[in-house]
Amino acid sequence: MKTLIFLFSGIFIFQSCAFAVIQEGTVGVKRTFGKQSESILEPGIHFYDMVSQTVLRAPIRTTNIEVKLSLPSQEGLNVQSEISILYHIKKNHVPKLLAEVGDSYEQTAIVSVFRSAAADVTSNFLAKDMHSGKRYEIEDKIQARMNQILGKRGVMIETVLLKSITLPQGLSSSIEQKLQAEQDAERMKYVLKQERLEAQRRKIEAEGTRDAQRILSQGLSNEIIKLRSIEAFRELAKSPNTKIIITDGKTPYLIDTKDKDGK
């Protein structure tokens, strides 16, 4: 009789026995009859009793949460946004976090704190700031606010990313028009600069031509003109073609005697 009792007890224990696989980057915590253990289950295979125990898991690697949220601005507008929250949990804080918050800590703690922190921060900025270079400042302020609240629970917010910002239609059009006007102004500055450079180039070119002509006119004495005339006569004398030269002795005037057929 005792043998049967031990046999059935062994079968019952064997059937109720199960194993849990803890993946790399994750740790586990056993909960027995509702009482949670303070020890941590490292990555690997762990056996537990399905009847009396459960195994809770929490990641200690970087984890991403995607949140869609309507953010308030300083002027009272609602800006639609998509945000990524990158976080990890400190290993030695996992048992306490699961005991105090539960395994739904993402929604209960992280997302709830994010919604409050994001609203507090963005309400101090204009809507257009979320679409400009101040976006990084907004992200840093939200991250700092969340770490201030969640850090004591061992949840470390690595970064907050405002991935997508959708401004109200009227404001979006105004910003686009402003950007277009700024681009047109910059383009006009470039055109005016080019025109000024071209005008300066033409001025320098004209001054150079004027100076060259002045130098040339100053250097053309009567002796040089006579010398040039003699050189011209000399070159004409070398030509085999028949020519008629009319001159006053100073400047030759050439008449080509060839007809249309080259004779």
NUMIKE-189318 format. One record per residue (C-alpha): chain; residue number from 1; x, y, z; residue in three letters. Coordinates in nm, 3 decimals, decimal comma. Layout:
BEGIN
(atom A NUM (X Y Z) ala) ...
END
This chain:
BEGIN
(atom A 1 (0,000 0,000 0,000) met) (atom A 2 (0,279 0,242 0,094) lys) (atom A 3 (0,454 0,151 -0,227) thr) (atom A 4 (0,149 0,250 -0,429) leu) (atom A 5 (0,122 0,576 -0,241) ile) (atom A 6 (0,489 0,657 -0,311) phe) (atom A 7 (0,446 0,553 -0,673) leu) (atom A 8 (0,141 0,775 -0,729) phe) (atom A 9 (0,312 1,060 -0,543) ser) (atom A 10 (0,616 1,023 -0,766) gly) (atom A 11 (0,402 1,021 -1,079) ile) (atom A 12 (0,214 1,330 -0,961) phe) (atom A 13 (0,536 1,515 -0,881) ile) (atom A 14 (0,689 1,417 -1,215) phe) (atom A 15 (0,382 1,529 -1,409) gln) (atom A 16 (0,369 1,863 -1,226) ser) (atom A 17 (0,736 1,928 -1,286) cys) (atom A 18 (0,826 2,165 -1,571) ala) (atom A 19 (1,124 2,364 -1,686) phe) (atom A 20 (1,165 2,726 -1,786) ala) (atom A 21 (1,419 2,853 -2,036) val) (atom A 22 (1,568 3,192 -1,950) ile) (atom A 23 (1,709 3,355 -2,262) gln) (atom A 24 (2,034 3,553 -2,281) glu) (atom A 25 (1,978 3,917 -2,185) gly) (atom A 26 (1,691 3,816 -1,954) thr) (atom A 27 (1,665 3,704 -1,593) val) (atom A 28 (1,387 3,522 -1,412) gly) (atom A 29 (1,231 3,519 -1,066) val) (atom A 30 (1,029 3,235 -0,912) lys) (atom A 31 (0,699 3,299 -0,739) arg) (atom A 32 (0,575 3,023 -0,506) thr) (atom A 33 (0,211 3,031 -0,389) phe) (atom A 34 (0,211 3,404 -0,458) gly) (atom A 35 (0,529 3,472 -0,263) lys) (atom A 36 (0,811 3,598 -0,477) gln) (atom A 37 (1,169 3,487 -0,433) ser) (atom A 38 (1,445 3,746 -0,398) glu) (atom A 39 (1,695 3,534 -0,588) ser) (atom A 40 (1,753 3,571 -0,961) ile) (atom A 41 (1,742 3,294 -1,221) leu) (atom A 42 (2,029 3,336 -1,464) glu) (atom A 43 (1,998 3,250 -1,836) pro) (atom A 44 (1,961 2,874 -1,890) gly) (atom A 45 (1,717 2,593 -1,802) ile) (atom A 46 (1,543 2,596 -1,461) his) (atom A 47 (1,296 2,340 -1,324) phe) (atom A 48 (0,990 2,444 -1,125) tyr) (atom A 49 (0,662 2,304 -0,995) asp) (atom A 50 (0,373 2,402 -1,227) met) (atom A 51 (0,121 2,361 -0,945) val) (atom A 52 (0,277 2,590 -0,687) ser) (atom A 53 (0,525 2,801 -0,882) gln) (atom A 54 (0,548 3,042 -1,173) thr) (atom A 55 (0,854 3,198 -1,335) val) (atom A 56 (0,852 3,570 -1,414) leu) (atom A 57 (1,097 3,714 -1,664) arg) (atom A 58 (1,240 4,062 -1,716) ala) (atom A 59 (1,494 4,186 -1,975) pro) (atom A 60 (1,823 4,337 -1,864) ile) (atom A 61 (1,923 4,411 -2,226) arg) (atom A 62 (1,818 4,725 -2,414) thr) (atom A 63 (1,448 4,713 -2,496) thr) (atom A 64 (1,242 4,941 -2,719) asn) (atom A 65 (0,887 5,065 -2,654) ile) (atom A 66 (0,693 5,238 -2,934) glu) (atom A 67 (0,438 5,496 -2,816) val) (atom A 68 (0,195 5,715 -3,011) lys) (atom A 69 (0,100 6,025 -2,818) leu) (atom A 70 (-0,061 6,367 -2,863) ser) (atom A 71 (0,181 6,617 -2,709) leu) (atom A 72 (0,062 6,957 -2,580) pro) (atom A 73 (0,256 7,268 -2,688) ser) (atom A 74 (0,311 7,603 -2,516) gln) (atom A 75 (0,047 7,774 -2,733) glu) (atom A 76 (-0,211 7,503 -2,651) gly) (atom A 77 (-0,187 7,298 -2,971) leu) (atom A 78 (-0,184 6,917 -2,983) asn) (atom A 79 (0,104 6,769 -3,180) val) (atom A 80 (0,071 6,407 -3,292) gln) (atom A 81 (0,391 6,211 -3,240) ser) (atom A 82 (0,550 5,867 -3,253) glu) (atom A 83 (0,816 5,807 -2,988) ile) (atom A 84 (1,067 5,530 -2,918) ser) (atom A 85 (1,178 5,471 -2,559) ile) (atom A 86 (1,497 5,266 -2,516) leu) (atom A 87 (1,549 5,130 -2,165) tyr) (atom A 88 (1,700 4,849 -1,963) his) (atom A 89 (1,652 4,720 -1,608) ile) (atom A 90 (1,938 4,686 -1,363) lys) (atom A 91 (1,982 4,318 -1,284) lys) (atom A 92 (1,980 4,345 -0,904) asn) (atom A 93 (1,658 4,553 -0,915) his) (atom A 94 (1,451 4,296 -1,107) val) (atom A 95 (1,300 4,109 -0,806) pro) (atom A 96 (1,195 4,432 -0,635) lys) (atom A 97 (1,051 4,578 -0,955) leu) (atom A 98 (0,844 4,266 -1,023) leu) (atom A 99 (0,730 4,250 -0,660) ala) (atom A 100 (0,624 4,616 -0,640) glu) (atom A 101 (0,499 4,678 -0,994) val) (atom A 102 (0,439 4,333 -1,145) gly) (atom A 103 (0,529 4,190 -1,484) asp) (atom A 104 (0,324 4,460 -1,659) ser) (atom A 105 (0,580 4,721 -1,551) tyr) (atom A 106 (0,612 4,859 -1,907) glu) (atom A 107 (0,258 4,998 -1,918) gln) (atom A 108 (0,219 5,048 -1,544) thr) (atom A 109 (0,545 5,232 -1,484) ala) (atom A 110 (0,745 5,323 -1,794) ile) (atom A 111 (0,471 5,435 -2,034) val) (atom A 112 (0,271 5,608 -1,761) ser) (atom A 113 (0,576 5,804 -1,643) val) (atom A 114 (0,664 5,886 -2,002) phe) (atom A 115 (0,320 6,034 -2,075) arg) (atom A 116 (0,343 6,259 -1,772) ser) (atom A 117 (0,707 6,362 -1,832) ala) (atom A 118 (0,652 6,428 -2,202) ala) (atom A 119 (0,347 6,648 -2,137) ala) (atom A 120 (0,534 6,846 -1,869) asp) (atom A 121 (0,831 6,909 -2,098) val) (atom A 122 (0,659 6,983 -2,431) thr) (atom A 123 (0,414 7,227 -2,270) ser) (atom A 124 (0,714 7,460 -2,225) asn) (atom A 125 (0,799 7,456 -2,597) phe) (atom A 126 (0,628 7,592 -2,905) leu) (atom A 127 (0,484 7,341 -3,149) ala) (atom A 128 (0,736 7,440 -3,416) lys) (atom A 129 (1,020 7,364 -3,172) asp) (atom A 130 (0,931 6,995 -3,187) met) (atom A 131 (0,995 7,009 -3,561) his) (atom A 132 (1,325 7,199 -3,539) ser) (atom A 133 (1,668 7,172 -3,381) gly) (atom A 134 (1,512 7,198 -3,034) lys) (atom A 135 (1,378 6,843 -3,073) arg) (atom A 136 (1,702 6,707 -2,923) tyr) (atom A 137 (1,665 6,936 -2,623) glu) (atom A 138 (1,309 6,811 -2,572) ile) (atom A 139 (1,422 6,447 -2,594) glu) (atom A 140 (1,699 6,503 -2,338) asp) (atom A 141 (1,464 6,676 -2,093) lys) (atom A 142 (1,206 6,395 -2,116) ile) (atom A 143 (1,478 6,133 -2,062) gln) (atom A 144 (1,615 6,317 -1,758) ala) (atom A 145 (1,267 6,353 -1,608) arg) (atom A 146 (1,192 5,981 -1,654) met) (atom A 147 (1,525 5,869 -1,504) asn) (atom A 148 (1,460 6,093 -1,206) gln) (atom A 149 (1,138 5,902 -1,133) ile) (atom A 150 (1,220 5,549 -1,255) leu) (atom A 151 (1,588 5,532 -1,158) gly) (atom A 152 (1,505 5,439 -0,800) lys) (atom A 153 (1,324 5,129 -0,931) arg) (atom A 154 (1,624 5,024 -1,138) gly) (atom A 155 (1,472 5,123 -1,475) val) (atom A 156 (1,726 5,318 -1,678) met) (atom A 157 (1,599 5,518 -1,976) ile) (atom A 158 (1,881 5,517 -2,234) glu) (atom A 159 (1,720 5,756 -2,480) thr) (atom A 160 (1,390 5,903 -2,595) val) (atom A 161 (1,347 5,952 -2,971) leu) (atom A 162 (1,077 6,173 -3,123) leu) (atom A 163 (1,067 5,979 -3,451) lys) (atom A 164 (0,765 6,136 -3,615) ser) (atom A 165 (0,605 6,475 -3,550) ile) (atom A 166 (0,281 6,579 -3,723) thr) (atom A 167 (0,202 6,946 -3,675) leu) (atom A 168 (-0,150 7,092 -3,710) pro) (atom A 169 (-0,227 7,164 -4,076) gln) (atom A 170 (-0,238 7,544 -4,048) gly) (atom A 171 (0,087 7,561 -3,852) leu) (atom A 172 (0,259 7,318 -4,088) ser) (atom A 173 (0,168 7,534 -4,389) ser) (atom A 174 (0,293 7,848 -4,211) ser) (atom A 175 (0,626 7,684 -4,130) ile) (atom A 176 (0,664 7,562 -4,488) glu) (atom A 177 (0,595 7,912 -4,621) gln) (atom A 178 (0,846 8,060 -4,378) lys) (atom A 179 (1,110 7,807 -4,479) leu) (atom A 180 (1,040 7,878 -4,846) gln) (atom A 181 (1,074 8,253 -4,786) ala) (atom A 182 (1,404 8,197 -4,604) glu) (atom A 183 (1,531 7,985 -4,892) gln) (atom A 184 (1,426 8,251 -5,144) asp) (atom A 185 (1,603 8,517 -4,938) ala) (atom A 186 (1,921 8,310 -4,924) glu) (atom A 187 (1,899 8,250 -5,299) arg) (atom A 188 (1,858 8,623 -5,362) met) (atom A 189 (2,160 8,698 -5,142) lys) (atom A 190 (2,361 8,457 -5,355) tyr) (atom A 191 (2,239 8,617 -5,681) val) (atom A 192 (2,321 8,969 -5,552) leu) (atom A 193 (2,663 8,853 -5,441) lys) (atom A 194 (2,731 8,708 -5,788) gln) (atom A 195 (2,611 9,029 -5,952) glu) (atom A 196 (2,842 9,238 -5,731) arg) (atom A 197 (3,135 9,012 -5,816) leu) (atom A 198 (3,056 9,034 -6,188) glu) (atom A 199 (3,029 9,416 -6,167) ala) (atom A 200 (3,360 9,425 -5,984) gln) (atom A 201 (3,517 9,204 -6,250) arg) (atom A 202 (3,392 9,427 -6,531) arg) (atom A 203 (3,519 9,735 -6,348) lys) (atom A 204 (3,864 9,582 -6,303) ile) (atom A 205 (3,866 9,473 -6,667) glu) (atom A 206 (3,769 9,824 -6,786) ala) (atom A 207 (4,033 9,982 -6,563) glu) (atom A 208 (4,292 9,743 -6,702) gly) (atom A 209 (4,199 9,826 -7,063) thr) (atom A 210 (4,205 10,197 -6,985) arg) (atom A 211 (4,545 10,174 -6,820) asp) (atom A 212 (4,682 9,968 -7,109) ala) (atom A 213 (4,561 10,222 -7,360) gln) (atom A 214 (4,706 10,506 -7,155) arg) (atom A 215 (5,043 10,334 -7,134) ile) (atom A 216 (5,034 10,255 -7,506) leu) (atom A 217 (4,945 10,612 -7,601) ser) (atom A 218 (5,214 10,752 -7,377) gln) (atom A 219 (5,475 10,522 -7,533) gly) (atom A 220 (5,392 10,599 -7,902) leu) (atom A 221 (5,640 10,876 -7,982) ser) (atom A 222 (5,696 11,008 -8,337) asn) (atom A 223 (6,017 10,808 -8,364) glu) (atom A 224 (5,837 10,482 -8,278) ile) (atom A 225 (5,562 10,556 -8,532) ile) (atom A 226 (5,822 10,620 -8,806) lys) (atom A 227 (6,001 10,296 -8,712) leu) (atom A 228 (5,677 10,100 -8,737) arg) (atom A 229 (5,607 10,255 -9,078) ser) (atom A 230 (5,951 10,150 -9,208) ile) (atom A 231 (5,891 9,796 -9,080) glu) (atom A 232 (5,554 9,791 -9,260) ala) (atom A 233 (5,713 9,907 -9,590) phe) (atom A 234 (5,978 9,638 -9,549) arg) (atom A 235 (5,723 9,362 -9,504) glu) (atom A 236 (5,529 9,486 -9,812) leu) (atom A 237 (5,846 9,479 -10,020) ala) (atom A 238 (5,891 9,111 -9,946) lys) (atom A 239 (5,548 9,024 -10,087) ser) (atom A 240 (5,553 8,880 -10,448) pro) (atom A 241 (5,209 9,019 -10,528) asn) (atom A 242 (5,164 9,340 -10,727) thr) (atom A 243 (5,045 9,623 -10,508) lys) (atom A 244 (4,991 9,994 -10,534) ile) (atom A 245 (5,111 10,182 -10,228) ile) (atom A 246 (4,995 10,533 -10,167) ile) (atom A 247 (5,181 10,705 -9,887) thr) (atom A 248 (5,270 11,040 -9,751) asp) (atom A 249 (5,600 10,891 -9,638) gly) (atom A 250 (5,463 10,812 -9,295) lys) (atom A 251 (5,177 10,563 -9,319) thr) (atom A 252 (5,129 10,323 -9,613) pro) (atom A 253 (4,788 10,268 -9,767) tyr) (atom A 254 (4,772 9,938 -9,956) leu) (atom A 255 (4,563 9,867 -10,272) ile) (atom A 256 (4,555 9,501 -10,376) asp) (atom A 257 (4,571 9,479 -10,759) thr) (atom A 258 (4,459 9,115 -10,787) lys) (atom A 259 (4,129 9,062 -10,970) asp) (atom A 260 (3,858 8,818 -10,866) lys) (atom A 261 (4,035 8,528 -11,046) asp) (atom A 262 (4,352 8,588 -10,845) gly) (atom A 263 (4,548 8,738 -11,143) lys) 
END
